[in-house]
Amino acid sequence: MERLRCQRIGCNATFTEDDNPEGSCTYHDSAPLFHDGTKQWSCCKKKSHDFSLFLEIPGCKTGKHTTEKPVIATPSATKNKAIPVPVSVPAPMTNASPKEACPRCHQGFFC
């Protein structure tokens, strides 16, 4: 019988269809996060700074091995997006010297 390679993230096992009981596969069901030199599994929140140690973190889910590549939804990054804030700029003074009319000088910058 042909040996197949499991396609789940974190499982590198080979298996046959006849020898694939429930619970034989240990895997991660979410995508990894990479931020500021840290690697983290988004499903179980386990972290590592070293990539080889990160890959050795055992999976947090169990199930049967599969030959189908999983569709992984990447974690939402909306919490890190900048929110636009309207900024009001004072209108330039018409009867003032150039320094008093400069909006950058009013904000504390040196022109």
DRENDO-1510 file (C-alpha; in Angstrom, 1 decimal, always signed):
<recs>
REC; n; res; u; v; w
REC; 1; MET; +0.0; +0.0; +0.0 .
REC; 2; GLU; +1.3; +3.5; -0.9 .
REC; 3; ARG; +2.3; +5.7; +2.0 .
REC; 4; LEU; +0.9; +9.3; +1.9 .
REC; 5; ARG; +2.2; +12.4; +3.5 .
REC; 6; CYS; -0.1; +14.3; +5.8 .
REC; 7; GLN; -0.7; +17.9; +4.6 .
REC; 8; ARG; -1.8; +19.4; +8.0 .
REC; 9; ILE; +0.4; +22.2; +9.4 .
REC; 10; GLY; +2.7; +20.8; +12.1 .
REC; 11; CYS; +2.3; +17.1; +11.1 .
REC; 12; ASN; +5.0; +15.6; +8.9 .
REC; 13; ALA; +3.8; +12.0; +9.3 .
REC; 14; THR; +3.3; +9.5; +6.5 .
REC; 15; PHE; +0.3; +7.2; +6.6 .
REC; 16; THR; -1.8; +4.7; +4.7 .
REC; 17; GLU; -5.5; +4.9; +4.3 .
REC; 18; ASP; -5.9; +1.6; +6.3 .
REC; 19; ASP; -3.8; +2.9; +9.2 .
REC; 20; ASN; -5.3; +6.3; +9.9 .
REC; 21; PRO; -7.3; +6.2; +13.1 .
REC; 22; GLU; -9.0; +9.3; +14.7 .
REC; 23; GLY; -6.4; +11.2; +16.9 .
REC; 24; SER; -3.3; +9.9; +14.9 .
REC; 25; CYS; -2.6; +13.4; +13.6 .
REC; 26; THR; -1.4; +16.3; +15.8 .
REC; 27; TYR; -1.5; +19.6; +14.0 .
REC; 28; HIS; -2.1; +23.4; +14.2 .
REC; 29; ASP; -5.3; +24.6; +12.6 .
REC; 30; SER; -4.4; +28.3; +12.3 .
REC; 31; ALA; -1.7; +30.2; +10.5 .
REC; 32; PRO; +1.5; +31.3; +12.2 .
REC; 33; LEU; +2.0; +34.9; +13.2 .
REC; 34; PHE; +5.4; +36.6; +12.7 .
REC; 35; HIS; +6.0; +39.9; +14.6 .
REC; 36; ASP; +9.1; +41.6; +15.9 .
REC; 37; GLY; +11.3; +38.5; +15.6 .
REC; 38; THR; +8.7; +36.4; +17.4 .
REC; 39; LYS; +6.9; +33.5; +15.9 .
REC; 40; GLN; +3.6; +32.4; +17.3 .
REC; 41; TRP; +0.9; +29.9; +16.5 .
REC; 42; SER; -2.4; +31.9; +16.4 .
REC; 43; CYS; -4.4; +28.8; +17.4 .
REC; 44; CYS; -2.7; +28.0; +20.7 .
REC; 45; LYS; -0.6; +31.2; +21.3 .
REC; 46; LYS; +2.6; +29.3; +21.8 .
REC; 47; LYS; +5.7; +31.4; +20.9 .
REC; 48; SER; +9.3; +31.1; +20.1 .
REC; 49; HIS; +12.1; +33.4; +18.9 .
REC; 50; ASP; +14.1; +30.6; +17.2 .
REC; 51; PHE; +12.5; +29.4; +14.0 .
REC; 52; SER; +13.7; +25.7; +14.3 .
REC; 53; LEU; +12.3; +25.6; +17.9 .
REC; 54; PHE; +9.1; +27.2; +16.6 .
REC; 55; LEU; +8.6; +24.4; +14.0 .
REC; 56; GLU; +9.1; +21.8; +16.8 .
REC; 57; ILE; +6.1; +23.1; +18.9 .
REC; 58; PRO; +3.7; +20.2; +18.9 .
REC; 59; GLY; +0.2; +20.7; +17.4 .
REC; 60; CYS; -2.7; +21.7; +19.6 .
REC; 61; LYS; -5.4; +19.8; +17.7 .
REC; 62; THR; -5.9; +16.1; +16.9 .
REC; 63; GLY; -7.7; +14.3; +14.1 .
REC; 64; LYS; -7.1; +12.0; +11.2 .
REC; 65; HIS; -4.3; +12.5; +8.7 .
REC; 66; THR; -5.3; +14.0; +5.3 .
REC; 67; THR; -3.9; +14.5; +1.9 .
REC; 68; GLU; -5.9; +17.7; +1.3 .
REC; 69; LYS; -4.1; +20.9; +1.9 .
REC; 70; PRO; -5.9; +22.9; +4.6 .
REC; 71; VAL; -7.4; +26.3; +3.8 .
REC; 72; ILE; -6.0; +28.5; +6.5 .
REC; 73; ALA; -7.7; +31.8; +7.3 .
REC; 74; THR; -5.0; +34.3; +8.3 .
REC; 75; PRO; -5.7; +36.2; +11.5 .
REC; 76; SER; -7.3; +39.6; +11.1 .
REC; 77; ALA; -4.9; +42.5; +11.4 .
REC; 78; THR; -7.6; +45.2; +11.8 .
REC; 79; LYS; -6.5; +45.9; +15.4 .
REC; 80; ASN; -3.1; +47.1; +14.0 .
REC; 81; LYS; -4.5; +49.3; +11.3 .
REC; 82; ALA; -4.1; +53.0; +11.7 .
REC; 83; ILE; -7.3; +54.9; +12.0 .
REC; 84; PRO; -7.4; +58.3; +10.2 .
REC; 85; VAL; -7.9; +61.2; +12.4 .
REC; 86; PRO; -8.9; +64.6; +11.0 .
REC; 87; VAL; -6.4; +67.3; +11.7 .
REC; 88; SER; -7.5; +71.0; +11.7 .
REC; 89; VAL; -4.9; +73.4; +10.3 .
REC; 90; PRO; -5.4; +77.0; +11.4 .
REC; 91; ALA; -6.2; +79.4; +8.6 .
REC; 92; PRO; -3.2; +81.7; +7.7 .
REC; 93; MET; -3.3; +85.2; +9.1 .
REC; 94; THR; -3.5; +87.8; +6.4 .
REC; 95; ASN; -2.1; +90.8; +8.3 .
REC; 96; ALA; +0.7; +89.0; +10.1 .
REC; 97; SER; +4.4; +88.6; +9.6 .
REC; 98; PRO; +5.6; +85.4; +7.7 .
REC; 99; LYS; +6.5; +83.6; +10.9 .
REC; 100; GLU; +3.1; +84.3; +12.5 .
REC; 101; ALA; +1.3; +83.2; +9.4 .
REC; 102; CYS; +3.1; +79.9; +9.1 .
REC; 103; PRO; +1.0; +77.0; +10.3 .
REC; 104; ARG; +4.1; +74.9; +11.0 .
REC; 105; CYS; +5.4; +77.6; +13.4 .
REC; 106; HIS; +2.0; +77.5; +15.2 .
REC; 107; GLN; +2.5; +73.7; +15.7 .
REC; 108; GLY; +5.9; +74.2; +17.3 .
REC; 109; PHE; +8.1; +73.4; +14.3 .
REC; 110; PHE; +11.0; +75.7; +13.4 .
REC; 111; CYS; +10.9; +77.0; +9.9 .
</recs>
